[in-house]
Amino acid sequence: MKGFLTVLSATALFFSSCSKQKADLILYNGQVYTVNEAFDTVQAFAVKDGKIIAAGNTEEIRRSYTAPDEIDALGKAVYPGFIDAHAHFFGYGQGLQTADLREAKSWEEVCKRLSEFARTHPDGWLTGNGWDQNDWPGKQFPDKTKLDLLFPNRPVLLTRIDGHAAIANQKALDEAGITKSYPLTGGEIVSRKGQLTGLLIDNATSLVENKIPAPAVPQMEKILMDAQQNCFAAGLTTIDDCGTGYELVNLMEKMQAEDKLKMRMYVMLSDHKPNYDYLFKRGAIKTPRLNVRAFKVMGDGALGSRGACLLHPYQDMPGKSGFLLQNPKHFEEVATKLVEKNFQMCTHAIGDSANRTILKIYNKVLGGKNDKRWRIEHAQVVAPEDFDLFGKANIIPSVQPTHATSDMYWAGDRLGPQRVKGAYAFKQLLKQNGWIPLGTDFPVEQINPMLTFYAATLRQDARGYPEGGFQKENGLSKEEALRGMTIWAAKANFEEQEKGSIEVGKFADFVILDHDLLKASPKQILNTQVLKTYINGEKVYEKK
């Protein structure tokens, strides 16, 4: 009898295993935030051929599916892969190979870091990125005097943290043929008492940047791979690369075909004729890992360098109101062209004047409610009477929460107490369409999505300043912040049917964290670590 029961039990197990469906991967025993419409949580899901095929509790998934790869999440939080809705992927990778000047506390510290970098990088142009005069005593822009002393025979170009200003030494100015200041549309070659200071604002920076030799293809590949590695470690599975050239798109496509570049990319081509000619002829590009259907247009400069275009002068510099980087006619011509060709227009607008200009052009060209999903990148300072221009034409404000907490120390000085109330107004902007995509603008800010979540919900810096949060009425709830980093970011890219949530039929892009962001304390949010990152059900990162 005992032998008969053993055979019967083995037979039952055999038929039970035969009745199970085959999957490639099963995750179980997790706190899985699906970020579906109901914001459901589950414990487990199954993956086959890179897509989610079932989600539910641990018992039912393990009872129904078998897979060679099983992940016990050990009760940890699992989220859809994070999507950065506004970043500079290639620029970030380039920055990893230049002098890091972020968080330098003085111009003297910048020069010291640059000298140290130069010792290990002795050839060619000397470049760096990340300085911010707002972090220095006196908050004054630097000049080139010390750079000329340190590097009289080597061209130097150091870019400000926001990418909207740079300081060049005399050798670099000579290479660019700049001998004096002269009027420039959307930019400024700064001089003092008739002498060049080396400071270049907005469009003036490209006069020198264009003289820096382009990296060779092997170097470009390394740049992309280095950026990818760090992004995977941060839990990012899709990047919106804002404003690049078609040549880079071709390289990305090639590297993805070779399975080197696994990151999903949503690429906005920059506002240059060769890019329009390329995409208009080829048509929108859509593969599982590459989506190219948008153009990034530059409306104005940045608030930190006083290049943002304001309706009224800066509070701390009454003679200056910033500037548009192009004539408004150019923006309208681009908008008309893109609406006819059915491409997405994504325009950088920081100041309230720039936002008004672009919003009015968008409304005119789009003609009311639509599903074109045209975007305003940053939407940083908006006049009270202009908020409804977003909703009237379903214009998407694409915002970066850490900009608010980086700028809050001096934004009021720039804008004054009344105008600053319409700045970084994420909650007001969310109400326009009922959803809002979130990004970082890295390398302007750090790539870490946890900082995005923290800044969006708490509106504070890492020290808890200011008490109660910076203009906390415009903070987002934790659910809104998570949606902004996943499904709403996917929607801004026309990809909400394939990614942004853990649902049947979608790509198996997900991350496992050591803390649950929805339940974590502020300190825990800041210290949250990515344990594993998966794209298409493939593990692309694991914390050592």
Secondary structure, 3 states (H helix, E strand, C coil): CHHHHHHHHHHHHHHHHHHCEECCEEEECCEEECCCCCCCEECEEEEECCEEEEEECHHHHHHHEECCEEEECCCCEEEECEEEEEECHHHHHHHCCCEECCCCCCHHHHHHHHHHHHHHCCCCCEEEEEECHHHCHHHCCCCCHHHHHHCCCCCEEEEECCCCEEEECHHHHHHHCCCCCCCCCCEEEEEECCEEEEEEEECCHHHHHCCCCCCCHHHHHHHHHHHHHHHHHCCEEEEEEEEECHHHHHHHHHHHHCCCCCCEEEEEEECCHHHHHHHHHHCCEECCCEEEEEEEEECECCCCCCCCCCCCCECCECCCCCCECCCHHHHHHHHHHHHHHCCEEEEEECCHHHHHHHHHHHHHHHCCCCCCCCEEEECCECCHHHCHHHHHCCCEEEECHHHHHHHCCCHHHHHCCCHHHHECCHHHHHHHHCCCCECCCCCCCCCCHHHHHHHHHHCCCCCCCCCCCCCHHHCCCHHHHHHHCCHHHHHHCCCCCCCCCCCCCCECCEEEECCCCCCCCHHHHHHCCEEEEEECCEEEEECC
